[in-house]
Amino acid sequence: MRVVVLLCLLCVSANGQYDWDGPGRVAPDSGSNDGNACNVDQASCGCCLMLQEMNRLKTYFDTTLTDLEEDFRKTNQSLSTLKAKRASFTAALYTGDNFRCFGPFATNSVIVYKNVFLNLGAAYSTETGLFTVPFSGVYSLAVTSYSDSGSPGFTLAICSSLQVNGKTVAAAKDFNTNDKEDSTTIVVALQLTAGDKVSVSLAKGCFLCDDNSHYNTFSAFLLHTTE
Ligand SMILES: *[C@@H]1O[C@H](CO)[C@@H](O)[C@H](O)[C@H]1NC(C)=O
């Protein structure tokens, strides 16, 4: 048996076809060698059958590896795309500690949230208060608002609305003289298109108040892209 195996190895090394040559894999032409070997030495026939089987397995593993490499390449690409397309932000109305109010104004005004907690992708502007949608996709958007009338009996006026391209998507309203303070929340998931402008509008005559407790926040985060 040892002799047979040795013969066999000689046959292999002389032929040079059976090196495991890693990724450039070309499946060997299985069986092409068997005939020769058997002609030269009948004793090595069994061995060449084994080689044939090895060839078959090598081809099988080569194919499997190629498929796995392709899957890996695609997965890695998806992951890179996912990492490159990050978009989320949260901003609160004011920086600083002093309690003060935004509004009331004579016209509807975009609320400019100044205190940025997070602005991944820098799509939110603290100059304009606009979130410019960086990638088409499904976004979660949230607005919390708070107002304080100052004293009981005075008008409390929260009238904020979440807008996309200037159109109201959802609004919150609390306008009365019964409460001194009140809060509202808007949360929606929306399909948005790259370039859309998302903002929060304060209706004329209304006002929001805040300090370092950050009662007023505006947030958006990308759930998944649709590009
Ligand atoms: C995954 O993809 C990134 C970006 O295309 C690339 O830089 C990196 O080398 C890839 N990783 C592997 C292991 O191929």
The ligand as a Tripos MOL2 file, in Angstrom:
@<TRIPOS>MOLECULE
LIG
   14    14     1     0     0
SMALL
NO_CHARGES

@<TRIPOS>ATOM
      1 C1        -15.4520   46.1260    2.5650 C.3       1 LIG1
      2 O1        -15.8050   47.2530    1.8170 O.3       1 LIG1
      3 C2        -15.0620   48.4080    2.1130 C.3       1 LIG1
      4 C3        -15.6620   49.5760    1.3420 C.3       1 LIG1
      5 O2        -15.9360   49.2710    0.0140 O.3       1 LIG1
      6 C4        -13.6030   48.1670    1.7450 C.3       1 LIG1
      7 O3        -12.8340   49.3080    2.0310 O.3       1 LIG1
      8 C5        -13.1050   46.9820    2.5570 C.3       1 LIG1
      9 O4        -11.7790   46.6860    2.1810 O.3       1 LIG1
     10 C6        -13.9700   45.7710    2.3200 C.3       1 LIG1
     11 N1        -13.5760   44.7360    3.2270 N.am      1 LIG1
     12 C7        -13.2000   43.5400    2.8110 C.2       1 LIG1
     13 C8        -12.7470   42.5920    3.8700 C.3       1 LIG1
     14 O5        -13.2510   43.2250    1.6460 O.2       1 LIG1
@<TRIPOS>BOND
     1     1     2 1
     2     1    10 1
     3     2     3 1
     4     3     4 1
     5     3     6 1
     6     4     5 1
     7     6     7 1
     8     6     8 1
     9     8     9 1
    10     8    10 1
    11    10    11 1
    12    11    12 1
    13    12    13 1
    14    12    14 2
@<TRIPOS>SUBSTRUCTURE
     1 LIG1         1 GROUP 0 **** ****
